[in-house]
């Protein structure tokens, strides 16, 4: 999965707002640091994953419609979001590891899904 990390205030605040999901050159956006997200002003729904400091998924939300506020669990340090997709998504317990090329290796909590 190709994940683009954004860490400046304005890039995190914008997130995927104003993007065309068909023209993204990455699969998901990693907002670092980020304790919560909203979908106000979005043109499409999002899949969202809340990560702790170790990049372990605390919880996820699928198909969050535009104009919603997403509650994040305690301990959230960053968030991964993508345009909603029928493809598999992260789940609680999965751990992400990023390399310099913004490619994320996902270590699944349930190893049978590798």
GIDARA-V405028 format. One record per residue. N is the residue number from 1. RES is the residue in one small letter. SS is DSSP state (a for helix, b for strand, c for the rest). PHI is phi in degrees with one decimal (* if undefined). PSI is psi in whole degrees, -180 to 180 (* if undefined). Layout:
# GIDARA-V405028
n: [N | N]
res: [RES | RES]
ss: [SS | SS]
phi: [PHI | PHI]
psi: [PSI | PSI]
This chain:
# GIDARA-V405028
n: [1 | 2 | 3 | 4 | 5 | 6 | 7 | 8 | 9 | 10 | 11 | 12 | 13 | 14 | 15 | 16 | 17 | 18 | 19 | 20 | 21 | 22 | 23 | 24 | 25 | 26 | 27 | 28 | 29 | 30 | 31 | 32 | 33 | 34 | 35 | 36 | 37 | 38 | 39 | 40 | 41 | 42 | 43 | 44 | 45 | 46 | 47 | 48 | 49 | 50 | 51 | 52 | 53 | 54 | 55 | 56 | 57 | 58 | 59 | 60 | 61 | 62 | 63 | 64 | 65 | 66 | 67 | 68 | 69 | 70 | 71 | 72 | 73 | 74 | 75 | 76 | 77 | 78 | 79 | 80 | 81 | 82 | 83 | 84 | 85 | 86 | 87 | 88 | 89 | 90 | 91 | 92 | 93 | 94 | 95 | 96 | 97 | 98 | 99 | 100 | 101 | 102 | 103 | 104 | 105 | 106 | 107 | 108 | 109 | 110 | 111 | 112 | 113 | 114]
res: [x | x | x | x | x | x | x | x | x | x | x | x | x | x | x | x | x | x | x | x | x | x | x | x | x | x | x | x | x | x | x | x | x | x | x | x | x | x | x | x | x | x | x | x | x | x | x | x | x | x | x | x | x | x | x | x | x | x | x | x | x | x | x | x | x | x | x | x | x | x | x | x | x | x | x | x | x | x | x | x | x | x | x | x | x | x | x | x | x | x | x | x | x | x | x | x | x | x | x | x | x | x | x | x | x | x | x | x | x | x | x | x | x | x]
ss: [c | b | b | b | b | b | c | c | a | a | a | a | a | a | c | c | c | c | c | c | a | a | a | c | c | c | c | b | b | b | b | b | c | c | c | c | b | b | c | c | c | c | c | c | c | b | b | b | b | b | b | c | c | c | c | b | b | b | b | b | b | b | b | b | c | c | c | c | b | b | c | c | c | c | c | c | c | b | b | b | b | b | b | c | c | c | c | c | c | c | c | c | c | c | b | b | b | b | c | c | c | c | b | b | b | b | b | c | c | c | a | a | a | c]
phi: [* | -92.0 | -119.7 | -95.0 | -96.0 | -121.4 | -133.2 | -84.1 | -54.9 | -69.6 | -65.8 | -67.7 | -64.0 | -75.5 | 53.6 | -93.4 | -59.2 | 82.6 | -93.5 | -105.0 | -60.7 | -75.2 | -112.4 | -70.3 | -100.7 | -146.1 | -88.0 | -152.3 | -117.1 | -103.2 | -96.4 | -133.7 | -78.7 | -164.7 | -100.6 | -174.0 | -137.2 | -135.0 | -118.9 | -62.3 | 85.6 | -70.7 | -101.3 | -151.2 | -74.9 | -123.6 | -99.3 | -130.9 | -129.0 | -101.1 | -114.4 | -89.4 | -62.2 | -88.5 | 65.6 | -93.4 | -70.4 | -85.5 | -163.2 | -135.2 | -135.4 | -105.8 | 52.8 | -78.4 | -67.0 | -57.5 | 67.9 | -124.1 | -106.5 | -104.1 | -75.1 | -105.5 | -72.5 | -58.2 | 95.6 | -65.5 | -117.3 | -151.2 | -134.9 | -113.8 | -133.4 | -148.4 | -60.2 | -53.7 | -144.3 | -75.4 | -66.0 | -55.5 | -125.8 | -61.1 | -142.2 | -52.7 | 99.4 | -65.8 | -124.2 | -103.1 | -133.4 | -104.4 | -107.0 | -64.6 | -88.6 | 63.9 | -98.0 | -101.1 | -89.7 | -109.7 | -102.2 | -75.9 | -61.9 | -100.5 | -62.0 | -69.3 | -92.7 | -72.5]
psi: [129 | 119 | 128 | 126 | 132 | 138 | -2 | 156 | -50 | -38 | -40 | -41 | -37 | -42 | -129 | 5 | 131 | 5 | 159 | 113 | -22 | -17 | 10 | 143 | 21 | 164 | -34 | 163 | 129 | 116 | 114 | 122 | 162 | 127 | -11 | 164 | 164 | 166 | 22 | 128 | -4 | 152 | -4 | 158 | 161 | 150 | 135 | 140 | 133 | 127 | 150 | -174 | -26 | 5 | 33 | 133 | 122 | -43 | 166 | 160 | 132 | 145 | 53 | 114 | 158 | 154 | 40 | 154 | 131 | 120 | 134 | 147 | 157 | 138 | 0 | 131 | -30 | 168 | 141 | 131 | 151 | 159 | 139 | 138 | 151 | -9 | 156 | 149 | 167 | 159 | 163 | 133 | -22 | 150 | 134 | 146 | 125 | 142 | 179 | -21 | 12 | 25 | 131 | 128 | 133 | 125 | 108 | 139 | -39 | 100 | -14 | -13 | 3 | *]
